[in-house]
Amino acid sequence: VQLAESGGGAANSGGSLRLSCSASARISDIRAMGWYRQGPGNERQLVAECTNGGSTRYGDSVKGRFTISRDNTKNTVFLQMNNLKPEDTGVYYCNAGAIAFRMGDVWGQGTRVTVFS
């Protein structure tokens, strides 16, 4: 499977952005898909993840602000980001794997998000 992210860009603090991750395969067959973020000088960290069974998990810093969703008809996973903060700045990567709630082996190329204070 190949993943392609889109929707990154710049926003002011308190603003919103929606990221999309399009997959080349049926995402209903992919156990877990998620978003990870890599800030300057940091390792990739979990932002949000969802399984094809409907379970979700969020990083502590985004709970209540970000929402992950899947559209199986479009083979696309979305990340709705609201009330953005400067610390949300980074490159966001889509991830797919065969085991729920574990970083998978397939990555997209990343999309950059910049939040201005």
Buried (B, 14 or more C-beta within 10 A) or exposed (E): BEBBBBBBEEBEEEBEBBBBBBBEEEBEEBBBBBBBBBBEEEEBBBBBBBBBEEEBBBBEBBEEBBBBEBEEEEBBBBBBBBEBBEEBBBBBBBBBBEEBBEBBEBBBEBBEBBBEE
